[in-house]
Amino acid sequence: MDDPTQALIDRISADAAPVRPFRMGRGLALAGLAFVVTIIATLFLLGARHGLMSGEFSVYFVVVNGLLLVLGLSCVTTVVAMASPHVGTGHEGPKWAIAMAGVLPAAGVLAASAPDGVGLLHVEGIHCMYMGLAASVLIAAALFVWLRRGAPVSPKLAGLYLGIGSGALGSVANGMACADDSIAHLGIWHMAPVVIGALVGRYVISRWLRW
């Protein structure tokens, strides 16, 4: 190797330093910690809903929050994986979870618009929507930081899943304090943060994920 080439290599590698391996487990741990902190903060600020500690849940509470949890975990896992893409990697998992959770808003609208329903708009529901969105912020921030450290090749899809996942887990956290177990309330107002999160992630956050 001639001297100019060796000198060029020496200059390029002069500032090189070892870096920490980019492992998926660290991203999942970061998102998990954000979720746990969010739940603790929600219970501390709003208090636990009646029956939470004694296991007195309605069927709607279990079904809706269960679907939201599955949706959130599926999207979060995919978002963390998208930060370090591999050849041939697919991201189909969240689509099935989205399809399953998609029946909840329809059920909520039908229940709310029934003759004996509460109507599509009520103050308690709007409050729950705001609280669900607030509870999603820390989780979204953790996922955003992780994606910015990586190299997602599909920023729009990554932003979409980030918004859906953080919105779903934020609604789960808020559900630990919400006392309304009706399908009209849960199907509309606890799904609203997911829809809003999806729009914000797809059209706003994705712009900051380009590299």
C-alpha positions in Angstrom: 0.0 0.0 0.0 1.5 3.4 -1.0 2.1 6.1 1.5 -0.7 8.5 0.4 -3.3 5.8 0.7 -2.1 4.8 4.2 -2.0 8.4 5.3 -5.6 8.8 4.1 -6.7 5.7 6.1 -4.8 7.0 9.1 -6.6 10.3 9.0 -10.0 8.8 8.5 -9.5 6.3 11.4 -7.9 8.8 13.8 -11.2 9.9 15.4 -12.8 6.4 15.3 -14.0 5.1 18.6 -15.8 2.0 19.6 -19.6 2.3 20.0 -22.2 0.4 22.0 -23.9 -2.3 19.9 -27.4 -1.4 18.8 -29.5 -4.1 20.4 -33.3 -4.4 20.1 -33.5 -5.4 23.8 -32.4 -2.0 24.9 -35.1 -0.3 22.8 -37.8 -2.6 24.3 -36.5 -1.9 27.8 -36.6 1.8 27.1 -40.2 1.7 25.9 -41.2 -0.7 28.7 -39.7 1.6 31.3 -41.6 4.6 29.8 -44.8 2.5 29.9 -44.3 1.5 33.6 -43.5 5.1 34.6 -46.6 6.3 32.8 -48.8 3.8 34.7 -47.3 4.7 38.0 -47.7 8.5 37.3 -51.3 8.0 36.2 -52.2 6.0 39.3 -50.4 8.6 41.5 -52.0 11.6 39.9 -55.5 10.3 39.2 -55.9 7.4 41.6 -56.8 3.8 40.8 -60.3 3.1 39.4 -62.8 1.4 41.7 -62.2 -2.4 41.7 -58.8 -2.3 40.1 -57.0 -3.7 43.2 -59.7 -6.2 44.0 -60.0 -7.6 40.4 -63.6 -6.4 39.9 -63.6 -5.7 36.2 -66.3 -5.6 33.6 -66.0 -7.7 30.4 -65.7 -4.5 28.4 -62.9 -3.3 30.5 -60.9 -6.5 30.0 -61.6 -6.8 26.3 -60.9 -3.2 25.3 -57.8 -2.8 27.4 -56.6 -6.2 26.4 -56.9 -5.4 22.7 -55.2 -2.0 23.3 -52.4 -3.7 25.1 -51.9 -6.2 22.3 -52.0 -3.4 19.7 -49.6 -1.2 21.7 -47.0 -4.0 22.3 -47.2 -5.1 18.7 -46.5 -1.6 17.3 -43.8 -0.9 19.9 -42.0 -4.1 19.1 -42.1 -3.3 15.4 -41.0 0.3 15.9 -38.0 -0.8 17.9 -37.1 -3.4 15.2 -37.5 -0.7 12.4 -34.6 1.3 14.0 -32.2 -1.4 12.8 -33.6 -2.8 9.5 -32.5 -6.1 8.0 -32.9 -7.4 4.5 -36.2 -9.3 4.1 -37.7 -8.1 7.3 -41.5 -7.6 7.2 -43.7 -5.6 9.5 -47.0 -7.3 9.2 -47.7 -8.0 12.8 -49.3 -4.6 13.7 -51.7 -4.8 10.8 -53.5 -7.8 12.4 -53.6 -6.0 15.8 -55.0 -2.9 14.1 -57.7 -5.0 12.4 -58.7 -6.5 15.7 -58.8 -3.2 17.5 -60.7 -1.6 14.6 -64.0 -3.1 15.7 -63.9 -1.1 19.0 -64.8 2.3 17.5 -67.6 0.8 15.5 -69.0 -0.9 18.5 -68.7 2.3 20.5 -70.5 4.4 17.9 -73.3 1.8 17.7 -73.7 1.7 21.5 -73.6 5.5 21.9 -76.1 6.2 19.1 -78.6 3.7 20.4 -81.9 5.1 21.8 -80.7 4.6 25.4 -77.1 5.5 24.6 -75.1 8.4 26.0 -74.6 10.1 22.7 -71.4 10.5 20.7 -70.2 13.5 22.8 -70.0 13.8 26.5 -67.6 15.7 28.8 -66.2 12.7 30.6 -65.3 11.1 27.3 -63.4 14.2 26.0 -61.5 14.3 29.3 -60.5 10.7 28.9 -59.2 11.4 25.4 -57.0 14.2 26.7 -55.7 12.1 29.5 -55.0 9.2 27.1 -53.0 11.5 24.8 -51.1 12.9 27.8 -50.2 9.4 29.0 -48.8 8.6 25.5 -46.3 11.4 25.4 -43.5 9.7 27.4 -43.8 6.4 25.5 -43.8 8.3 22.2 -40.7 10.2 23.2 -38.9 7.0 24.1 -39.7 5.4 20.8 -38.8 8.6 18.9 -35.3 8.7 20.7 -34.7 5.1 19.8 -35.7 5.6 16.1 -33.5 8.7 15.9 -30.5 6.6 17.1 -31.2 4.1 14.4 -31.9 4.2 10.7 -35.5 3.4 9.8 -35.9 3.0 6.0 -39.6 3.7 6.1 -40.1 6.9 8.2 -43.8 7.2 7.4 -44.6 3.7 8.5 -42.4 4.0 11.5 -44.1 7.2 12.5 -47.5 5.6 12.0 -46.7 2.7 14.2 -45.1 4.9 16.8 -48.2 7.0 17.1 -50.5 4.0 17.2 -48.4 2.1 19.8 -47.9 5.1 22.1 -51.6 6.0 21.8 -52.7 2.5 22.6 -50.4 2.1 25.6 -51.3 5.6 26.8 -55.0 4.6 26.8 -54.2 1.5 28.7 -52.5 3.5 31.4 -55.4 6.0 31.5 -57.8 3.0 31.7 -56.3 2.1 35.1 -57.9 5.3 36.5 -61.0 5.6 34.3 -64.2 4.3 36.0 -66.4 4.2 32.9 -66.8 0.6 31.7 -69.4 1.2 29.0 -68.5 0.0 25.4 -69.7 3.4 24.1 -67.1 5.2 26.3 -64.2 2.8 25.8 -64.8 2.2 22.1 -64.8 5.9 21.3 -62.8 7.8 23.8 -60.2 5.3 24.7 -59.6 4.6 21.0 -59.4 8.3 20.1 -55.8 8.7 21.3 -54.8 5.8 19.0 -56.4 7.5 16.0 -54.9 10.9 16.8 -51.5 9.4 17.6 -51.6 7.6 14.2 -52.2 10.8 12.4 -49.6 12.8 14.3 -47.0 10.0 13.9 -47.7 9.6 10.2 -47.8 13.2 9.2 -45.7 15.1 11.8 -43.3 12.8 13.6 -42.2 11.0 10.5 -40.7 14.2 9.1 -38.1 14.1 11.9 -37.2 10.4 11.3 -35.5 11.0 8.0 -31.7 10.5 7.9 
